[in-house]
Amino acid sequence: MFNNFLSIFGDVVATAAVLVIALVLTIPPLLGFLFSFVNSRTRFKKLGAILWIILMIPILGISILAIWNGYAHIWGDNWRDDIYRFFFIAGVPLFLCASWFGRFFYRKKKTCWLVFPVIFAFEVVLASLMFWAVEAKPLNAYQDHFLSKEDIEKSEGYDFDFKTLRGSNYETAVLRIRGRGDSVYYRIYYYLCPFALDNASMNVYVLDNGVLSANFIKPLKKNVTPWTLLDKEKSSIAIKLRNAIMAYENEMTIKKMDNHGPVVSLKMDDFKKGIHRSMNFFIENLSIFPEANAISEMEESLWPPRETLTNYSDEQAEKACRDSQNFTGELGD
């Protein structure tokens, strides 16, 4: 999350926006500094005090309103609202600190001039947080629901059961992994035409005039491997993957996401926590989200070679599937 937040400063437009916002935000504390300086270092003491009070009233009022809104839950209760409240509340101590420096500012002391870059630096932080709260978008990669008592009873004593699938237009393979303690097992389900599994229902679809039809037919080829114990290295990866999936929180970005193309699809039944988690994210977006990318890389490393699934190459699978259904068209998106 922190790395994604810092990506603000890797984007020229975002950086420029943050700096402009920060410059605007420096106006109140600089005015507080100026009015305090006038009050304490010049003969216009009353004028400085009056102007300082006039400026302080709306700043303090907005902060009190932000605190009250927080307690009243008017803004809700999420991280964006917390940033909004912090943004308004933080203005008060910054304004008071700048005013305090105004009373002790000496133009001839070089160190006194550091107050201005320090104020601006604080405002850059506040502007960055506000920009992030407004512009950041979540990956929305997962959905959770509680497992039923029956689901848990059917777990056969396993800690977790993990499924991930891969498919082309002519075949589908499902990798299923389940673990109990340090022992982790895997099984592969391979289907040659029909080719795809619906993520929600796991129904098999077939080619039908360029679209997908839910009319189930027997696959041209089906291969289900026996349960096989993973070696120590792969077992460790599978356990880390299970932990990473269940600990994952949606990452945020200000970058434009590409919601097209191949999808990484994962399903995890965590019988210890009693939670089923489904994860789906587009491969094109993985470069933006390091945690999701790490999950994808672990998932990738657990797949056995293609030769263990089928003796068909990609091209042979396509030809066999098309020939079996006399399909000569092109699939739609």
C-alpha positions as CSV (number, residue, x, y, z in Angstrom):
1,M,0.0,0.0,0.0
2,F,2.8,2.4,0.9
3,N,4.6,1.8,-2.4
4,N,1.4,2.4,-4.3
5,F,0.9,5.7,-2.3
6,L,4.4,6.8,-3.3
7,S,3.5,6.2,-7.0
8,I,1.9,9.6,-6.8
9,F,5.3,11.1,-7.2
10,G,6.1,8.9,-10.2
11,D,3.3,10.5,-12.1
12,V,4.0,14.0,-13.6
13,V,0.4,15.1,-13.5
14,A,-0.3,13.8,-10.0
15,T,2.9,15.4,-8.7
16,A,2.1,18.7,-10.3
17,A,-1.4,18.6,-8.8
18,V,-0.1,17.8,-5.3
19,L,2.4,20.7,-5.5
20,V,-0.3,23.1,-6.6
21,I,-2.6,22.0,-3.8
22,A,0.3,22.2,-1.3
23,L,1.0,25.8,-2.4
24,V,-2.6,26.8,-1.8
25,L,-2.6,25.1,1.6
26,T,0.4,27.0,2.7
27,I,-1.5,30.3,2.5
28,P,-3.4,30.0,5.9
29,P,-0.2,29.1,8.0
30,L,1.8,31.7,6.2
31,L,-0.9,34.3,7.0
32,G,-0.9,33.1,10.6
33,F,2.9,33.5,10.6
34,L,2.6,37.0,9.1
35,F,-0.1,38.3,11.4
36,S,1.7,36.9,14.5
37,F,4.9,38.5,13.3
38,V,3.0,41.8,12.9
39,N,1.6,41.5,16.4
40,S,4.9,40.7,18.1
41,R,7.6,42.4,16.0
42,T,6.0,45.6,14.7
43,R,4.0,48.6,16.1
44,F,0.8,47.3,14.6
45,K,0.1,44.9,17.4
46,K,-3.7,45.3,17.6
47,L,-4.1,44.9,13.8
48,G,-2.0,41.8,13.8
49,A,-4.0,40.3,16.7
50,I,-7.3,41.1,15.1
51,L,-6.3,39.6,11.7
52,W,-4.9,36.5,13.4
53,I,-8.2,35.9,15.3
54,I,-10.3,36.5,12.2
55,L,-8.3,33.8,10.4
56,M,-8.2,31.4,13.3
57,I,-12.0,31.3,13.8
58,P,-12.8,29.5,10.4
59,I,-9.8,27.2,10.7
60,L,-10.8,26.1,14.2
61,G,-14.5,25.9,13.2
62,I,-13.7,23.6,10.2
63,S,-11.6,21.3,12.4
64,I,-14.3,21.1,15.1
65,L,-16.8,20.2,12.4
66,A,-14.5,17.5,11.1
67,I,-14.1,16.0,14.6
68,W,-17.9,16.2,15.2
69,N,-18.6,14.5,11.9
70,G,-16.2,11.8,12.8
71,Y,-18.0,11.0,16.1
72,A,-21.4,11.3,14.4
73,H,-20.3,9.0,11.6
74,I,-21.7,11.4,9.1
75,W,-18.9,10.6,6.7
76,G,-19.0,6.9,7.4
77,D,-16.2,4.8,8.8
78,N,-13.5,4.0,6.3
79,W,-9.9,5.0,5.4
80,R,-10.9,7.8,3.1
81,D,-13.0,9.5,5.7
82,D,-10.1,9.1,8.2
83,I,-7.9,10.9,5.8
84,Y,-10.4,13.7,5.2
85,R,-10.7,14.2,9.0
86,F,-7.0,14.2,9.5
87,F,-6.6,16.6,6.6
88,F,-8.8,19.3,8.3
89,I,-7.7,18.6,11.9
90,A,-4.0,18.7,11.0
91,G,-4.4,22.3,9.8
92,V,-4.9,23.6,13.3
93,P,-1.5,22.6,14.9
94,L,0.3,23.6,11.7
95,F,-1.4,27.0,11.8
96,L,-0.5,27.4,15.5
97,C,3.1,26.3,15.0
98,A,3.6,28.7,12.1
99,S,2.1,31.5,14.2
100,W,4.4,30.6,17.1
101,F,7.4,30.9,14.7
102,G,6.2,34.3,13.6
103,R,6.7,35.6,17.2
104,F,10.4,34.6,17.2
105,F,11.4,35.2,13.6
106,Y,14.5,37.2,13.0
107,R,15.3,38.1,9.4
108,K,19.0,38.1,9.9
109,K,19.1,34.5,11.2
110,K,19.4,32.2,8.3
111,T,18.0,29.2,10.3
112,C,14.8,31.1,10.8
113,W,14.1,31.0,7.1
114,L,13.9,27.2,7.3
115,V,10.3,27.7,8.6
116,F,9.0,28.2,5.1
117,P,10.3,25.0,3.5
118,V,9.3,23.1,6.6
119,I,5.7,24.4,6.3
120,F,5.6,23.6,2.6
121,A,6.9,20.1,3.3
122,F,4.1,19.4,5.8
123,E,1.6,20.7,3.3
124,V,2.9,18.4,0.6
125,V,2.3,15.5,2.9
126,L,-1.3,16.7,3.6
127,A,-1.9,17.4,-0.1
128,S,-0.6,13.9,-1.0
129,L,-2.9,12.3,1.4
130,M,-5.9,14.2,0.2
131,F,-5.1,13.5,-3.5
132,W,-4.7,9.8,-2.6
133,A,-8.1,9.8,-0.8
134,V,-9.8,11.4,-3.8
135,E,-8.1,9.6,-6.7
136,A,-7.0,6.2,-5.5
137,K,-9.0,3.3,-6.8
138,P,-9.1,-0.3,-5.3
139,L,-8.2,-3.4,-7.3
140,N,-11.5,-5.0,-5.9
141,A,-9.8,-8.4,-6.3
142,Y,-11.7,-10.6,-3.9
143,Q,-15.0,-11.5,-2.4
144,D,-15.6,-13.4,0.9
145,H,-18.4,-15.5,2.3
146,F,-18.6,-17.8,5.3
147,L,-18.4,-21.5,4.8
148,S,-21.4,-23.5,5.9
149,K,-21.2,-26.1,8.6
150,E,-21.7,-28.8,5.9
151,D,-18.8,-27.4,3.9
152,I,-16.5,-27.5,6.9
153,E,-17.6,-31.1,7.8
154,K,-16.8,-32.2,4.2
155,S,-13.2,-30.8,4.5
156,E,-12.0,-34.3,5.5
157,G,-9.7,-32.7,8.1
158,Y,-7.8,-30.5,5.6
159,D,-6.9,-26.9,6.6
160,F,-7.5,-25.5,3.2
161,D,-8.6,-26.3,-0.4
162,F,-7.4,-24.1,-3.2
163,K,-8.5,-24.1,-6.9
164,T,-7.2,-22.1,-9.8
165,L,-8.0,-22.5,-13.5
166,R,-6.4,-21.8,-16.8
167,G,-8.1,-22.0,-20.2
168,S,-7.8,-21.1,-23.8
169,N,-10.6,-21.0,-26.3
170,Y,-10.4,-24.8,-26.6
171,E,-9.4,-26.3,-23.3
172,T,-9.5,-25.7,-19.5
173,A,-7.3,-27.0,-16.7
174,V,-8.1,-26.7,-13.0
175,L,-5.4,-27.1,-10.4
176,R,-6.7,-28.1,-7.0
177,I,-4.5,-28.0,-4.0
178,R,-5.4,-29.0,-0.4
179,G,-3.2,-29.1,2.7
180,R,-3.2,-30.5,6.2
181,G,-0.4,-29.3,8.4
182,D,2.9,-29.5,6.3
183,S,1.4,-32.0,3.9
184,V,0.1,-30.5,0.7
185,Y,-1.5,-32.4,-2.2
186,Y,-2.5,-31.5,-5.7
187,R,-4.7,-32.8,-8.5
188,I,-5.3,-31.6,-12.1
189,Y,-8.6,-31.6,-14.0
190,Y,-8.0,-31.2,-17.7
191,Y,-10.8,-30.7,-20.3
192,L,-10.4,-30.6,-24.0
193,C,-13.4,-29.0,-25.7
194,P,-15.5,-27.8,-23.8
195,F,-12.9,-25.3,-22.8
196,A,-14.0,-22.9,-20.1
197,L,-15.4,-23.0,-16.6
198,D,-17.8,-20.3,-15.3
199,N,-16.1,-18.8,-12.1
200,A,-19.3,-18.8,-10.1
201,S,-21.0,-22.1,-10.9
202,M,-18.0,-24.0,-12.4
203,N,-20.3,-25.0,-15.3
204,V,-18.6,-26.2,-18.4
205,Y,-19.3,-24.2,-21.6
206,V,-18.9,-25.2,-25.2
207,L,-18.4,-23.6,-28.6
208,D,-21.6,-22.7,-30.4
209,N,-21.6,-20.4,-33.4
210,G,-19.0,-18.0,-32.0
211,V,-20.5,-17.7,-28.6
212,L,-20.5,-19.6,-25.4
213,S,-23.3,-22.1,-24.8
214,A,-24.2,-23.5,-21.4
215,N,-25.4,-26.7,-23.0
216,F,-23.2,-29.3,-21.4
217,I,-21.6,-31.9,-23.6
218,K,-19.1,-34.5,-22.7
219,P,-15.6,-33.2,-23.2
220,L,-13.7,-34.5,-26.1
221,K,-11.0,-35.5,-23.6
222,K,-10.9,-35.4,-19.8
223,N,-8.0,-36.2,-17.6
224,V,-8.0,-36.2,-13.8
225,T,-4.8,-36.9,-12.1
226,P,-4.6,-38.8,-8.8
227,W,-3.9,-36.8,-5.6
228,T,-0.1,-36.3,-5.4
229,L,2.0,-35.1,-2.5
230,L,3.9,-31.9,-3.4
231,D,7.6,-31.8,-2.6
232,K,8.8,-29.8,0.3
233,E,9.6,-26.7,-1.7
234,K,6.2,-26.6,-3.5
235,S,4.4,-27.4,-0.3
236,S,6.0,-24.4,1.3
237,I,5.0,-22.2,-1.6
238,A,1.4,-23.5,-1.4
239,I,1.2,-22.7,2.3
240,K,2.6,-19.2,1.7
241,L,0.1,-18.7,-1.1
242,R,-2.8,-19.7,1.2
243,N,-1.6,-17.2,3.8
244,A,-1.1,-14.5,1.2
245,I,-4.6,-15.0,-0.3
246,M,-6.3,-14.9,3.1
247,A,-4.3,-11.9,4.3
248,Y,-4.7,-9.9,1.1
249,E,-6.4,-6.5,1.3
250,N,-7.3,-4.6,-1.8
251,E,-4.4,-2.5,-3.1
252,M,-5.0,1.0,-4.3
253,T,-3.7,2.9,-7.3
254,I,-4.1,6.3,-9.0
255,K,-3.1,4.7,-12.3
256,K,-5.6,3.6,-15.0
257,M,-6.4,-0.1,-14.8
258,D,-6.9,-2.2,-17.9
259,N,-9.9,-4.5,-17.2
260,H,-9.5,-6.6,-20.3
261,G,-7.6,-9.7,-21.3
262,P,-6.6,-12.8,-19.4
263,V,-7.7,-13.1,-15.8
264,V,-6.0,-14.8,-12.8
265,S,-8.9,-16.7,-11.0
266,L,-8.4,-18.2,-7.6
267,K,-10.7,-19.8,-5.1
268,M,-9.7,-20.6,-1.5
269,D,-11.7,-22.5,1.2
270,D,-10.0,-21.8,4.5
271,F,-11.5,-24.4,6.8
272,K,-9.7,-23.1,9.9
273,K,-11.2,-19.6,9.4
274,G,-14.4,-20.8,7.9
275,I,-14.1,-18.5,5.0
276,H,-14.4,-18.9,1.2
277,R,-12.5,-16.3,-0.8
278,S,-12.7,-15.8,-4.5
279,M,-10.0,-13.7,-6.2
280,N,-10.1,-12.4,-9.8
281,F,-7.7,-9.9,-11.3
282,F,-6.6,-9.0,-14.8
283,I,-3.0,-10.0,-15.7
284,E,-2.5,-6.6,-17.3
285,N,-2.9,-4.9,-14.0
286,L,-0.4,-7.0,-12.0
287,S,2.5,-4.6,-12.7
288,I,0.7,-2.0,-10.7
289,F,-0.1,-4.1,-7.6
290,P,2.9,-5.9,-6.1
291,E,1.0,-8.0,-3.6
292,A,-1.4,-9.3,-6.2
293,N,1.6,-9.9,-8.5
294,A,3.3,-11.9,-5.8
295,I,0.2,-14.1,-5.4
296,S,0.1,-14.6,-9.2
297,E,3.7,-15.6,-9.3
298,M,3.3,-18.2,-6.5
299,E,0.2,-19.6,-8.2
300,E,2.2,-19.8,-11.5
301,S,5.0,-21.7,-9.8
302,L,2.6,-24.5,-8.6
303,W,1.4,-25.5,-12.0
304,P,3.1,-28.7,-13.3
305,P,4.4,-28.9,-16.9
306,R,1.8,-29.1,-19.7
307,E,3.0,-32.6,-20.5
308,T,1.5,-33.9,-17.3
309,L,-2.0,-32.6,-18.3
310,T,-2.2,-33.6,-22.0
311,N,-0.1,-34.8,-24.9
312,Y,-1.8,-32.2,-27.1
313,S,0.0,-29.0,-28.0
314,D,-1.9,-25.7,-28.1
315,E,-2.4,-26.0,-31.8
316,Q,-3.5,-29.6,-31.7
317,A,-6.0,-28.8,-29.0
318,E,-7.5,-26.0,-31.1
319,K,-7.8,-28.2,-34.2
320,A,-9.2,-31.2,-32.3
321,C,-11.9,-29.0,-30.6
322,R,-12.9,-27.2,-33.8
323,D,-13.0,-30.5,-35.8
324,S,-15.1,-32.2,-33.1
325,Q,-17.8,-29.5,-33.4
326,N,-17.4,-28.5,-37.0
327,F,-16.6,-25.1,-35.8
328,T,-15.1,-22.7,-38.3
329,G,-16.1,-19.3,-36.9
330,E,-14.3,-16.9,-34.6
331,L,-15.1,-16.6,-30.9
332,G,-16.6,-13.3,-29.7
333,D,-15.1,-11.3,-26.9
